[in-house]
Amino acid sequence: MTNKEIIENFYREFFNEHNVDSALKYIREDYIQHNPGVAQGRQGIMDGFREKFKVEPTFHLEIQMTISEGDMIAVYLKNVDPEGNTKCRVVDIYRIQDGKLAEHWDVLQPC
């Protein structure tokens, strides 16, 4: 699977289908998180988003663009409401190791 395919599948399953357990396929156990609002490790992102999806059951992300170079991939996306209105814009940057997400940085732009 290419890095782009990994990202597309991960976003669809984890963020849009709210299948938190899909992180086991896509994220390394020792995942490094540079967002201070999310705990370290694969379990940290799983726990954080399990709660987020309970609070925000319509949470949905639309990928607008991906840029991949070597083991790095940047994803530009929008968080949208059920009517398709943009709630915020995000750039996620990942380092991929052995076919799994190993490290994450992000920048958020509220609308």
C-alpha positions as CSV (number, residue, x, y, z in Angstrom):
1,M,0.0,0.0,0.0
2,T,1.3,3.5,-0.9
3,N,1.5,6.2,1.8
4,K,-1.4,7.9,0.1
5,E,-3.5,4.8,0.3
6,I,-2.6,4.3,4.0
7,I,-3.7,7.8,4.7
8,E,-6.9,7.6,2.7
9,N,-7.9,4.3,4.3
10,F,-7.0,5.5,7.8
11,Y,-9.0,8.7,7.5
12,R,-12.0,6.9,6.0
13,E,-12.1,4.1,8.6
14,F,-10.8,5.9,11.8
15,F,-12.1,9.5,11.4
16,N,-15.2,9.2,9.2
17,E,-16.5,5.7,10.1
18,H,-15.4,6.3,13.7
19,N,-13.8,2.8,13.8
20,V,-11.3,3.6,16.5
21,D,-10.0,0.0,16.5
22,S,-8.8,0.5,12.9
23,A,-5.8,2.4,14.5
24,L,-4.4,-1.1,15.3
25,K,-3.9,-1.5,11.5
26,Y,-2.6,2.0,10.7
27,I,-0.7,3.4,13.8
28,R,2.4,2.1,15.5
29,E,2.1,1.4,19.2
30,D,5.0,3.8,19.9
31,Y,3.3,6.6,17.8
32,I,4.8,10.0,18.6
33,Q,2.2,12.8,18.9
34,H,3.2,16.4,18.7
35,N,-0.3,17.8,19.4
36,P,-0.4,18.5,23.1
37,G,-4.1,17.9,23.2
38,V,-3.7,14.2,22.3
39,A,-1.9,11.7,24.5
40,Q,1.2,9.8,23.2
41,G,1.1,6.4,21.6
42,R,-1.5,4.6,19.6
43,Q,-3.6,4.1,22.7
44,G,-3.6,7.8,23.3
45,I,-5.1,8.7,20.0
46,M,-7.6,5.8,20.3
47,D,-8.8,6.9,23.7
48,G,-9.0,10.6,22.7
49,F,-11.0,10.1,19.6
50,R,-13.3,7.4,21.2
51,E,-14.4,10.2,23.5
52,K,-14.5,12.9,20.8
53,F,-16.8,10.7,18.6
54,K,-19.2,10.3,21.6
55,V,-19.3,14.1,22.1
56,E,-19.4,14.8,18.3
57,P,-21.1,11.9,16.6
58,T,-21.2,13.7,13.2
59,F,-17.4,14.4,13.1
60,H,-16.2,14.1,9.5
61,L,-13.0,15.0,7.6
62,E,-12.7,15.6,3.9
63,I,-9.3,15.2,2.4
64,Q,-8.6,18.1,-0.1
65,M,-4.9,17.3,-0.9
66,T,-2.0,15.0,0.0
67,I,1.7,15.6,-0.6
68,S,4.0,12.7,-0.2
69,E,7.8,12.7,-0.2
70,G,9.8,9.7,1.1
71,D,8.5,8.6,4.5
72,M,6.6,11.9,5.0
73,I,3.1,12.8,4.0
74,A,1.1,16.0,4.5
75,V,-2.7,16.0,4.4
76,Y,-4.8,19.2,3.8
77,L,-8.3,18.6,4.9
78,K,-11.5,20.2,6.2
79,N,-13.6,19.3,9.1
80,V,-17.2,19.6,7.9
81,D,-20.7,19.4,9.5
82,P,-23.4,17.2,8.1
83,E,-24.5,19.9,5.7
84,G,-21.0,20.1,4.2
85,N,-20.2,23.5,5.9
86,T,-16.5,23.9,6.8
87,K,-15.9,24.0,10.6
88,C,-12.1,24.3,10.4
89,R,-9.2,23.5,8.1
90,V,-6.3,21.3,9.1
91,V,-2.9,20.2,7.8
92,D,-1.7,16.9,9.3
93,I,1.9,15.8,8.7
94,Y,2.9,12.2,9.3
95,R,6.1,10.2,9.2
96,I,5.4,6.7,8.1
97,Q,7.5,3.8,9.2
98,D,7.1,0.1,8.1
99,G,3.7,0.9,6.6
100,K,2.2,2.5,9.7
101,L,1.9,6.1,11.1
102,A,4.8,6.7,13.4
103,E,4.8,10.4,14.1
104,H,2.3,13.3,13.7
105,W,2.3,17.1,13.6
106,D,-0.7,19.4,12.8
107,V,-1.8,22.9,12.2
108,L,-5.4,24.0,12.7
109,Q,-7.2,27.0,11.2
110,P,-10.6,27.7,12.7
111,C,-13.3,29.1,10.4
